[in-house]
Amino acid sequence: MAESPRYRSHLLPRTRDGRVAVVTYLALFALCMPPVTHQVLNRIEPWILGMPFLYAALLFVYVGLVGVLVWTYRRGV
């Protein structure tokens, strides 16, 4: 009997850009999860751009997440 072909998982990145994108996205995503937000970012002062520190920090993290997605789209990863 012929052996069935082996396929690579579509869940694992195949290129260097794909690995960079996954690691960067996961690192940024970890910054907006409860251990970090409750212990590190949970401050009202100082105000940044007219927002409390927590909201400004989360805004920067979310913009970074969208930036990673746009970068991967443009690179064709």
PAZAPA-4460 file (N, C-alpha, C; in steps of 0.05 Angstrom, whole numbers, plus 32768, in hexadecimal, padded with zeros to 4 digits):
% residues 77
    n_x    n_y    n_z   ca_x   ca_y   ca_z    c_x    c_y    c_z   seq   type   mol
   8011   7FE8   8000   8000   8000   8000   8012   8019   8000     1      M     A
   8009   802C   7FF2   8017   8046   7FF0   8013   8056   800A     2      A     A
   8028   8063   8012   8026   8073   802A   8018   808E   8023     3      E     A
   8007   8097   8035   7FF9   80B0   8030   800C   80C7   8032     4      S     A
   8009   80DD   8023   801B   80F3   8024   8019   8102   803F     5      P     A
   8030   810C   8048   8030   811C   8061   802D   8139   805A     6      R     A
   801C   8146   8068   8017   8163   8064   8021   8172   807C     7      Y     A
   802B   8189   8077   8034   819A   808E   801B   81A8   8099     8      R     A
   801C   81AD   80B3   8006   81BB   80C0   8004   81D8   80B6     9      S     A
   7FEC   81E0   80B2   7FE7   81FC   80AA   7FE8   820F   80C2    10      H     A
   7FE9   8203   80DA   7FEA   8214   80F2   8006   821E   80F9    11      L     A
   801B   8211   80EE   8036   8219   80F4   8040   822B   80DD    12      L     A
   804D   8241   80E5   8057   8253   80D0   806E   8246   80C1    13      P     A
   806F   824A   80A7   8083   823D   8096   809B   824F   808F    14      R     A
   8097   8269   8091   80AC   827C   8089   80B6   828A   80A2    15      T     A
   80CD   8297   809E   80D9   82A7   80B4   80C6   82BF   80BB    16      R     A
   80BB   82CC   80A7   80A8   82E2   80AC   8090   82D8   80BB    17      D     A
   8086   82C0   80B5   8070   82B5   80C3   8076   82B0   80E1    18      G     A
   808E   82A5   80E6   8096   82A0   8102   8099   82BB   8111    19      R     A
   80A5   82CF   8104   80A8   82E9   8111   808C   82F5   8117    20      V     A
   807A   82F3   8104   805F   82FE   8108   8051   82F0   811F    21      A     A
   8053   82D5   8120   8045   82C6   8136   8050   82CE   8151    22      V     A
   806B   82CE   8153   8077   82D5   816D   8071   82F1   8176    23      V     A
   8072   8304   8163   806C   8320   8169   804F   8323   8171    24      T     A
   803D   8316   8162   8021   8318   8168   801A   830C   8184    25      Y     A
   8026   82F5   818A   8021   82E9   81A4   802D   82F9   81BB    26      L     A
   8044   8305   81B7   8050   8316   81CB   803F   832F   81D1    27      A     A
   8035   833C   81BB   8024   8353   81BF   8009   834B   81CB    28      L     A
   7FFF   8334   81C3   7FE5   832B   81CE   7FE8   8325   81EC    29      F     A
   7FFF   831B   81F4   8003   8315   8211   8003   832F   8221    30      A     A
   800A   8346   8215   800A   835F   8223   7FEE   8369   8229    31      L     A
   7FDA   835F   821C   7FBF   8369   8221   7FAE   8355   8231    32      C     A
   7FBB   8341   823C   7FAE   832C   824C   7FB0   8333   826A    33      M     A
   7F9E   8327   827A   7F9C   832E   8296   7FB5   832E   82A7    34      P     A
   7FC8   831C   82A6   7FDF   831F   82B8   7FED   833A   82B4    35      P     A
   7FF1   8342   829B   7FFF   835B   8296   7FED   8373   829B    36      V     A
   7FD4   8372   8292   7FC3   8389   8296   7FBB   838E   82B3    37      T     A
   7FB9   8379   82C3   7FB1   837C   82DF   7FC9   8385   82F0    38      H     A
   7FE1   837C   82EA   7FF8   8382   82FB   800A   8398   82F1    39      Q     A
   800C   839B   82D7   801F   83AF   82CC   8012   83C7   82C1    40      V     A
   7FFD   83C4   82B2   7FF0   83DA   82A4   7FD9   83E6   82B3    41      L     A
   7FD1   83DC   82CA   7FBA   83E5   82D8   7FC0   83FF   82E8    42      N     A
   7FC2   8414   82D9   7FC8   842E   82E5   7FB5   8443   82D8    43      R     A
   7FAE   8457   82E8   7F9F   846D   82DC   7FB2   8483   82D4    44      I     A
   7FC5   8489   82E5   7FD9   849E   82E0   7FF1   8492   82D3    45      E     A
   7FFF   849E   82C1   7FFB   84B7   82B5   7FE7   84B5   829E    46      P     A
   7FDC   84CC   8297   7FCA   84CD   8280   7FDA   84D1   8267    47      W     A
   7FD4   84C1   8252   7FE2   84C2   8239   7FCD   84C6   8223    48      I     A
   7FD1   84DB   8213   7FBE   84E2   81FD   7FA2   84E6   8208    49      L     A
   7F9F   84F0   8220   7F85   84F5   822C   7F77   84DC   8236    50      G     A
   7F85   84C6   8238   7F79   84AD   8242   7F8A   84A3   825A    51      M     A
   7F7D   8494   826B   7F8D   8487   8281   7FA2   8475   8275    52      P     A
   7FB6   846F   8285   7FCD   8460   827B   7FC5   8445   8271    53      F     A
   7FB2   8437   827E   7FAA   841C   8276   7F9E   841D   825A    54      L     A
   7F8C   8430   8255   7F7F   8432   823A   7F94   8439   8225    55      Y     A
   7FA6   844B   822B   7FBA   8453   8217   7FCD   843C   8211    56      A     A
   7FD5   842D   8226   7FE7   8416   8221   7FD9   8401   8211    57      A     A
   7FC0   83FB   8217   7FB1   83E7   8208   7FAC   83F0   81EB    58      L     A
   7FA8   840A   81E7   7FA6   8415   81CC   7FBF   840F   81BC    59      L     A
   7FD6   8414   81C8   7FEF   8410   81BA   7FF3   83F2   81B4    60      F     A
   7FEB   83E1   81C7   7FEE   83C4   81C2   7FDC   83BB   81AC    61      V     A
   7FC3   83C4   81AC   7FB0   83BC   8197   7FB8   83C6   817C    62      Y     A
   7FC3   83DF   817B   7FCD   83E9   8161   7FE4   83D8   8158    63      V     A
   7FF5   83D0   816A   800B   83BE   8163   8001   83A3   8158    64      G     A
   7FEC   8398   8164   7FE0   837F   815A   7FD6   8382   813E    65      L     A
   7FC8   8398   8139   7FBE   839D   811E   7FD5   83A2   810B    66      V     A
   7FEA   83AF   8114   8001   83B4   8104   800F   839A   80FB    67      G     A
   8010   8386   810D   801C   836C   8106   800B   835F   80F1    68      V     A
   7FF0   8360   80F4   7FDF   8354   80E0   7FE1   8361   80C4    69      L     A
   7FE4   837C   80C4   7FE7   838A   80AB   8002   8383   809E    70      V     A
   8017   8381   80AF   8032   837A   80A5   8032   835E   8099    71      W     A
   8025   834B   80A6   8024   8330   809A   8014   832F   8081    72      T     A
   7FFF   833F   807F   7FEF   8340   8067   7FFF   834B   804F    73      Y     A
   800D   8361   8055   801D   836D   8040   8035   835C   8037    74      R     A
   8040   834D   804A   8056   833B   8043   804C   8321   8036    75      R     A
   8033   831C   8037   8028   8304   802A   802F   82EA   803A    76      G     A
   8030   82ED   8054   8037   82D6   8065   801E   82C5   8068    77      V     A
***
